[in-house]
């Protein structure tokens, strides 16, 4: 046991998770759930049930239409005022490209490559919304107008997830009539999107050269390769989240080079994890292998590294990826997780994942960032639905307080540390995946709250703008491409029960940028149905960092839970109190 002053301003006991199953069983079997602390939050137990326990079909149809209108208001204005530039400035109704006058402005230049970013990033969203004709028009525009032979220096990670991933996804959807929207192919299509993806990937390859560790440089110039003044530092997510897109490309074109360099980078990072904790740091020197930032967390700089370990296994069936994910997950539970051992039972604080020193597991600060809101969705994918429910409720409570997620939130001070919100999708994504897992109407209410907040706080003359300040709701003139490719897509899917993605016999997965990728026998040695969903993989010495645990991987939510709150009212009130809602 350890003591920590966390969230509620009260000195509380926090239990580490060693022996979690034993403790949990003891509580459940004996019925000894202590009430002393939680009695503070009992209040009106029916309050949350009244608000969240049902969601009429008519309201679901209305919200689906609202999400669709939101997408088209942004997309149509991008096409009208900004295309062929990369992004739309939604306040001034103008296009935005790279900041050529200030090459050091990486906030812009890492993402914008002068290659019609928003159009490319949005391709499969058009299909998700059922607009085949506009999808065809957009594909033809990309084929006719986009070239990567540009003097643009871009971040490898951003070019990969936004551009390469979308081109591959759109190509697969165009060429394979069984996945998942039927035959939407173009008569004269000759694999042009795949050729564009291949061309871009070749231009990204210099990032993997002249690095003594195999970890890639963070940026490349699309014409000339790694810039002479390039730094030797990169973040774990940036270097270790290339495997899904590079792996699919390799398997589509029959050239293992791309998967090989991406996998080499993951292995190199994996070898640098702490021998004591099994954790990785945030920023690493690609030449020396020394950690520049020793912070280990689940948010910026690390998030999609963990996401792609699991998704790569699902897509490719490589057991190495699953072993790394399971060992990482165990280290995360052992060293990052704080709070009571069970989400929906017992005494103490709700689960919270904090930022720690990778070598000793000591807390380094008291903030979390909005990107961490992806983690409940990954927990769902891993089968840990109960844990996902609790963590999601925490981020939703922050959203309820501010009408947005601040980029950083200080859980000790109950206040934002970094105040802007660039229309990120992570909370929406986790909400959608939890609804798919539970079918609980609570998550439809969450989606409606998010939709209405965006309409109220972010809508401007020609689109939706970044919130500069989540408290006073002042705005910045930027609409990032992921708002259309992810935020709007997940909101629409949340309310569209009859979407082809939900009715298809085929399974699919979303990339970290929200692009639809079918789980296809072309990408796997075994077909999906040949693998048990609960298949256990015995860890080897190379990847395991302690006693192997596969707990909860195949937990199912009982049917009756669909008709009650996913989290007991007392715990919802507790979480609301944690973030200062009352």
Secondary structure, DSSP 4 states (H G I P E B T S, - for coil): -EEEE-SSSSEEEE--STTHHHHHHHHHHHT----TTGGGG-S-THHHHHHHS---HHHHHHHHHHHHHHHHHHHHHIIIIITTSSEEETTTTEEE---TT-TT-HHHHTT--SS-HHHHHTHHHHHHTT-HHHHHHHHHHHHHH-------EEEHHHIIIIIIHHHHHHHHHHH-TTSSS-----TT--SHHHHHHHHHHHHHGGGGSS-TTSPPPSEEETTTBS-TT--SEEEHHHHHS-HHHHHHHHHHHT-THHHHHHHHHHHHHHHTS-TTT----SEEETTT--EEE-EE-SSTTTHHHHHHHHHHHHHH--HHHHHHHHHHHHHHHHHTEES-SSSSSSSSPPPEE--EETTT--B--SEEEGGGGGHHHHHHHTT-HHHHHHHHHHHHHHHHHHSS--SEEETTTTEEEE--B----HHHHHHHHHHHHH--THHHHHHHHHHHHHHHHTEETTEE-EES-TTT--EES-B-THIIIIIHHHHHHHH-TT-HHHH-SS-EEE-TT--EEE--GGG-SS-GGGS-TT------TTT--SS---TTTT----GGGGGS-SS-HHHHHHHHHHTT--
